[in-house]
Amino acid sequence: MLLGRILDEKFASLYRGGKIHGGVFIGRGQEALSVAIGSSLRQGDVFAPLIRDLAGRLSFGEPILDAVRNYLGSPKGPMRSRDGNVHRGRPREGLLPMISHLGAMIPVVNGVLMAHRFKGLASTVGATTIGDGATSTGAFHEALNQAAIEKLPLILVVANNQYAYSTPTTRQFACKSILDRAVGYGVAGAETDGTNLSDCLAVIGQAVQNARAGNGPQLIVASLLRLCGHGEHDDAGYIDPELKQSPLGRDCLKLAAQKILDQAWSDQAALDRWQASTVQQVEEAVATVQREAGPDPYQEEWCALACDRLREGFEDV
């Protein structure tokens, strides 16, 4: 969680300094939920992250340099300079590049899980995260229905941060809770406090176990608040101040740190050392990438990543 927060803040700083072109979307306030997903999965599983899932990517195994190289446009990054922010991944390792139209990630995960089934790969699961707004898309409904019929081991996590960009949930759906939709599709559902790491770990961990045991799709709805704009270009002036002061507006990172202290698992001096060490780790990664040459427009072929020279796993970039 700490690494995700500090790395996100570094990306935001680089964006404001004109060092990153395109959008920067940070996960402030969503780290507990994101980490719970990434750490509940294992090798062989599939993870299709949300735009605010840097912490989950890291806990699933994404190298820090992958994230930094992608944002700064290094040819050594996983997308070989062909994208500038969150649309990165390593499909052969189960980390899928994100599609911005978030509901569209669900059928992609379904397809991978069907492929696993056809290949006889047992005990693998697939997880993806979407926002509350994505539950209003056709892709969400079609893919969840497909997953239910096929009894796919899908873990679908909805980060209900109360706004689809700037549209409040009251203008998105009329049901009492997004979780009500689980019953309509015949899938298992559970809710979690997205600000509470322990609660997220318990609920998502159980959902992963259920899916892995052959109990079909699991719909998880996590309640929280985005503690930033939709992206660094957005000041989030539309967020209701009362929500910021409510339990939804709590900072999951501060809550986790306080629990560590309350339970005497560590002390403030250790937390300070973790902070300093993590800042140093991030600064070293950024400095490394800033020393790398960018793509040469006169030499670069700009061919598809599927070509032999650029395919995943090819190291001599």
C-alpha positions as CSV (number, residue, x, y, z in Angstrom):
1,M,0.0,0.0,0.0
2,L,2.8,2.4,0.9
3,L,4.8,1.7,-2.2
4,G,1.7,2.2,-4.4
5,R,0.9,5.5,-2.7
6,I,4.4,6.9,-2.9
7,L,4.9,5.8,-6.5
8,D,1.5,7.3,-7.4
9,E,2.4,10.6,-5.8
10,K,5.7,10.6,-7.7
11,F,3.8,10.1,-11.0
12,A,1.5,13.0,-10.1
13,S,4.6,15.2,-9.4
14,L,6.2,14.2,-12.7
15,Y,3.0,15.0,-14.5
16,R,2.7,18.4,-12.9
17,G,6.3,19.1,-13.9
18,G,5.7,18.3,-17.5
19,K,7.7,15.0,-17.5
20,I,4.7,12.8,-18.2
21,H,2.5,13.3,-21.2
22,G,-1.0,12.0,-21.3
23,G,-3.1,11.2,-18.2
24,V,-2.0,10.2,-14.7
25,F,-4.6,8.3,-12.6
26,I,-3.8,7.6,-9.0
27,G,-5.2,5.2,-6.5
28,R,-5.3,7.4,-3.3
29,G,-7.9,5.9,-1.0
30,Q,-8.2,2.6,-2.9
31,E,-4.9,0.9,-1.9
32,A,-6.4,-1.4,0.7
33,L,-8.9,-2.9,-1.8
34,S,-6.3,-3.1,-4.6
35,V,-3.6,-4.8,-2.5
36,A,-6.2,-7.3,-1.2
37,I,-6.9,-8.4,-4.7
38,G,-3.3,-8.7,-5.9
39,S,-2.1,-10.5,-2.8
40,S,-5.1,-13.0,-2.8
41,L,-4.1,-14.3,-6.2
42,R,-1.3,-16.7,-7.0
43,Q,0.9,-17.7,-9.9
44,G,-1.2,-18.9,-12.8
45,D,-4.1,-16.7,-11.9
46,V,-5.2,-13.7,-14.1
47,F,-5.5,-10.1,-12.9
48,A,-7.1,-7.3,-15.0
49,P,-6.5,-4.2,-13.0
50,L,-8.4,-0.9,-12.8
51,I,-6.8,2.5,-13.5
52,R,-6.3,3.0,-9.8
53,D,-4.9,-0.5,-9.1
54,L,-1.1,0.3,-8.9
55,A,-0.9,-1.2,-5.4
56,G,-2.6,-4.3,-6.6
57,R,-0.4,-4.6,-9.6
58,L,2.7,-4.4,-7.4
59,S,1.3,-7.0,-4.9
60,F,0.6,-9.3,-7.9
61,G,4.2,-9.0,-9.0
62,E,4.5,-6.1,-11.4
63,P,8.1,-4.7,-11.3
64,I,8.3,-1.0,-10.3
65,L,10.4,-0.4,-13.4
66,D,7.5,-1.6,-15.6
67,A,5.2,1.2,-14.2
68,V,7.9,3.9,-14.4
69,R,9.1,3.0,-17.9
70,N,5.6,3.0,-19.2
71,Y,4.7,6.4,-17.8
72,L,8.0,7.9,-19.0
73,G,7.9,6.3,-22.4
74,S,11.0,4.1,-22.2
75,P,11.4,1.5,-25.0
76,K,12.4,-0.9,-22.2
77,G,8.9,-0.8,-20.8
78,P,6.4,-3.6,-21.3
79,M,4.6,-1.7,-24.0
80,R,7.8,-0.6,-25.8
81,S,6.9,3.1,-25.7
82,R,3.5,2.4,-27.4
83,D,1.5,3.7,-24.5
84,G,2.0,6.3,-21.8
85,N,0.2,5.3,-18.7
86,V,-2.0,2.5,-17.3
87,H,-2.5,0.3,-20.4
88,R,0.4,-2.0,-19.7
89,G,0.7,-5.6,-18.7
90,R,2.4,-9.0,-19.1
91,P,-0.3,-11.3,-20.3
92,R,1.9,-14.4,-20.2
93,E,2.3,-13.8,-16.5
94,G,-1.4,-13.2,-16.0
95,L,-1.3,-9.4,-15.8
96,L,-3.6,-8.1,-18.5
97,P,-3.2,-4.6,-20.0
98,M,-6.2,-2.5,-19.1
99,I,-9.0,-1.4,-21.5
100,S,-10.2,2.1,-20.6
101,H,-13.8,1.1,-21.1
102,L,-13.7,-0.7,-17.8
103,G,-16.7,-3.1,-18.3
104,A,-14.8,-4.5,-21.3
105,M,-12.2,-6.1,-19.0
106,I,-14.8,-8.7,-17.7
107,P,-15.3,-10.5,-21.0
108,V,-11.5,-10.5,-21.6
109,V,-11.0,-12.3,-18.3
110,N,-13.9,-14.6,-19.1
111,G,-12.1,-15.5,-22.4
112,V,-8.9,-16.3,-20.6
113,L,-10.7,-18.5,-18.0
114,M,-12.5,-20.3,-20.8
115,A,-9.1,-20.9,-22.5
116,H,-7.7,-22.3,-19.2
117,R,-10.7,-24.6,-19.1
118,F,-10.2,-25.8,-22.7
119,K,-6.5,-26.5,-21.9
120,G,-7.3,-28.4,-18.8
121,L,-5.7,-25.9,-16.4
122,A,-7.5,-26.4,-13.1
123,S,-7.6,-24.3,-9.9
124,T,-6.9,-20.9,-11.6
125,V,-9.1,-17.9,-11.1
126,G,-9.4,-14.5,-12.8
127,A,-10.0,-11.2,-11.1
128,T,-10.8,-7.8,-12.4
129,T,-11.7,-4.5,-10.9
130,I,-14.2,-2.0,-12.2
131,G,-15.8,1.2,-10.8
132,D,-19.5,1.7,-10.0
133,G,-19.9,3.5,-13.3
134,A,-18.8,0.4,-15.3
135,T,-21.8,-1.5,-13.8
136,S,-24.0,0.5,-16.0
137,T,-22.4,-0.7,-19.2
138,G,-23.6,-3.4,-21.5
139,A,-20.3,-5.3,-21.2
140,F,-20.8,-5.6,-17.5
141,H,-24.2,-7.2,-17.8
142,E,-23.4,-9.5,-20.8
143,A,-20.1,-10.7,-19.3
144,L,-21.5,-11.3,-15.8
145,N,-24.3,-13.3,-17.3
146,Q,-21.9,-15.3,-19.4
147,A,-19.7,-16.0,-16.4
148,A,-22.7,-17.1,-14.4
149,I,-23.9,-19.5,-17.1
150,E,-20.5,-21.0,-17.6
151,K,-19.7,-21.0,-13.8
152,L,-16.4,-19.3,-14.5
153,P,-14.0,-18.7,-11.5
154,L,-14.3,-15.0,-11.9
155,I,-13.8,-12.5,-9.0
156,L,-15.4,-9.3,-10.1
157,V,-14.6,-6.4,-7.7
158,V,-16.6,-3.2,-7.9
159,A,-14.8,-0.2,-6.3
160,N,-17.9,1.8,-5.4
161,N,-16.3,5.2,-5.0
162,Q,-19.6,7.0,-5.2
163,Y,-18.9,8.7,-8.6
164,A,-18.6,7.6,-12.2
165,Y,-16.1,10.3,-12.9
166,S,-18.4,13.1,-11.7
167,T,-21.8,11.4,-11.9
168,P,-23.0,10.4,-8.4
169,T,-24.4,6.9,-7.7
170,T,-27.9,8.3,-7.3
171,R,-27.9,9.0,-11.0
172,Q,-26.5,5.7,-12.0
173,F,-28.8,3.0,-10.6
174,A,-32.1,2.8,-8.7
175,C,-31.4,-0.4,-6.7
176,K,-30.4,-0.1,-3.1
177,S,-27.0,-1.5,-3.7
178,I,-24.9,-2.8,-6.6
179,L,-24.8,-6.0,-4.7
180,D,-28.5,-6.6,-5.5
181,R,-27.4,-7.4,-9.0
182,A,-25.6,-10.6,-7.8
183,V,-29.0,-12.3,-7.1
184,G,-30.3,-11.4,-10.6
185,Y,-27.5,-13.1,-12.3
186,G,-27.3,-16.1,-9.9
187,V,-23.8,-15.4,-8.6
188,A,-22.5,-15.1,-5.1
189,G,-22.0,-11.6,-3.7
190,A,-20.4,-9.9,-0.7
191,E,-19.7,-6.4,0.5
192,T,-16.6,-5.0,2.1
193,D,-15.4,-1.8,3.7
194,G,-13.0,-0.6,1.1
195,T,-11.1,1.6,3.6
196,N,-10.3,-1.4,5.9
197,L,-7.4,-3.6,4.8
198,S,-8.3,-6.4,7.2
199,D,-11.9,-6.5,5.9
200,C,-10.8,-6.4,2.3
201,L,-8.3,-9.2,2.8
202,A,-10.9,-11.4,4.5
203,V,-13.8,-10.8,2.0
204,I,-11.7,-11.0,-1.2
205,G,-9.6,-13.9,0.1
206,Q,-12.8,-15.9,0.8
207,A,-14.2,-15.0,-2.6
208,V,-11.0,-16.3,-4.3
209,Q,-11.3,-19.5,-2.3
210,N,-14.9,-19.9,-3.3
211,A,-14.2,-19.4,-7.0
212,R,-11.1,-21.7,-6.9
213,A,-13.3,-24.4,-5.3
214,G,-15.7,-24.3,-8.3
215,N,-18.4,-22.2,-6.9
216,G,-18.7,-19.9,-9.9
217,P,-18.4,-16.1,-10.1
218,Q,-18.1,-13.9,-7.1
219,L,-19.2,-10.3,-7.1
220,I,-17.6,-8.1,-4.4
221,V,-18.8,-4.5,-3.8
222,A,-16.4,-2.3,-1.8
223,S,-17.6,1.0,-0.5
224,L,-15.0,3.8,-0.4
225,L,-14.3,7.3,-1.7
226,R,-11.8,8.4,-4.3
227,L,-9.5,10.7,-2.4
228,C,-8.4,12.5,-5.5
229,G,-9.8,13.6,-8.9
230,H,-10.6,11.1,-11.6
231,G,-7.2,11.9,-12.9
232,E,-4.6,14.6,-12.2
233,H,-6.3,16.9,-14.6
234,D,-9.5,16.8,-12.4
235,D,-9.8,18.8,-9.2
236,A,-12.8,16.7,-8.0
237,G,-14.7,19.8,-7.0
238,Y,-18.0,17.9,-7.5
239,I,-17.4,15.5,-4.6
240,D,-19.9,16.2,-1.7
241,P,-17.9,17.6,1.3
242,E,-20.1,15.5,3.6
243,L,-18.8,12.4,2.0
244,K,-15.2,13.4,2.6
245,Q,-16.1,13.7,6.3
246,S,-17.9,10.4,6.4
247,P,-16.4,6.9,7.1
248,L,-16.2,6.5,3.3
249,G,-13.6,9.3,3.2
250,R,-11.2,7.7,5.6
251,D,-7.6,7.2,4.3
252,C,-7.0,3.4,4.2
253,L,-3.3,3.9,4.5
254,K,-3.5,5.9,7.7
255,L,-6.0,3.3,9.1
256,A,-3.7,0.4,8.4
257,A,-0.7,2.2,9.9
258,Q,-2.7,3.0,13.1
259,K,-3.8,-0.6,13.4
260,I,-0.1,-1.7,13.2
261,L,0.6,0.6,16.1
262,D,-2.5,-0.3,18.1
263,Q,-1.7,-4.0,17.8
264,A,1.9,-3.3,18.7
265,W,3.0,-5.2,15.5
266,S,5.6,-2.4,15.1
267,D,6.4,1.1,16.3
268,Q,6.4,4.5,14.7
269,A,10.2,4.4,14.2
270,A,9.8,1.4,12.0
271,L,7.0,3.0,10.1
272,D,9.2,6.0,9.5
273,R,12.0,3.8,8.2
274,W,9.6,2.0,5.8
275,Q,8.5,5.4,4.5
276,A,12.1,6.6,4.0
277,S,13.1,3.3,2.4
278,T,10.1,3.3,0.0
279,V,10.7,6.9,-1.0
280,Q,14.3,6.0,-1.8
281,Q,13.2,2.9,-3.8
282,V,10.9,5.0,-5.9
283,E,13.4,7.8,-6.5
284,E,16.0,5.3,-7.6
285,A,13.6,3.7,-10.1
286,V,12.7,7.0,-11.6
287,A,16.3,8.1,-11.8
288,T,17.2,4.8,-13.6
289,V,14.5,5.3,-16.2
290,Q,15.2,9.0,-16.7
291,R,18.8,7.9,-17.7
292,E,17.4,5.6,-20.4
293,A,17.1,6.8,-24.0
294,G,13.7,7.4,-25.4
295,P,12.5,5.9,-28.7
296,D,14.2,7.2,-31.8
297,P,11.4,8.2,-34.2
298,Y,13.8,7.8,-37.2
299,Q,14.9,4.3,-36.3
300,E,11.7,2.9,-34.6
301,E,9.6,0.7,-36.9
302,W,6.4,1.3,-34.8
303,C,5.3,-2.2,-35.6
304,A,2.8,-4.2,-33.5
305,L,4.0,-5.7,-30.2
306,A,3.1,-9.1,-31.7
307,C,6.2,-9.0,-34.0
308,D,9.2,-11.2,-33.2
309,R,11.4,-8.3,-32.2
310,L,8.9,-6.9,-29.6
311,R,7.0,-9.9,-28.5
312,E,6.6,-10.4,-24.7
313,G,9.6,-12.1,-23.3
314,F,12.0,-10.6,-25.8
315,E,14.8,-9.0,-23.8
316,D,17.1,-7.3,-26.3
317,V,15.0,-4.2,-26.8
